[in-house]
Amino acid sequence: ADPCSNIVVWVRKNEKWNSHCKLPKYQYPPTAMAIHPNTACLVVAYSDNSIVEYDIKKRAFSTFSRRLQKFFFTQWKLRTYPFRNITFDPRVDNIVILHD
């Protein structure tokens, strides 16, 4: 990722790096991101406190991510501190842990 909100996923195959997919550009820069080790989904937090989940294999936003954008809480967006880290619960695949 870069400060202009460009996020590209690269894969290494046969000692070469290849661009696998590029996420749609967002108007704010990312502050944290992580790839889930079991589901191959990339979770990204942006500086406006928006959160997206991108399915790397399908090269599309996940169903959860599309639903989250429709029902995002106003209080969540009003937070003054950006997310600094994203991690996952190793026991439960659908738990995302956000650190501010």
HUJO-V638105 format. One line per field, one symbol per residue. ss: DSSP state (H for helix, E for strand, C for the rest). A space follows every 10 residues. Layout:
# HUJO-V638105
ss->???
This chain:
# HUJO-V638105
ss->CCCCCCCEEE EEECCEEEEE EECCCCCCCE EEEEECCCCC EEEEEECCCC EEEEECCCCE ECHHHHHHHH CCCHHHHCCC CCCCEEEECC CCCCCEEEEC
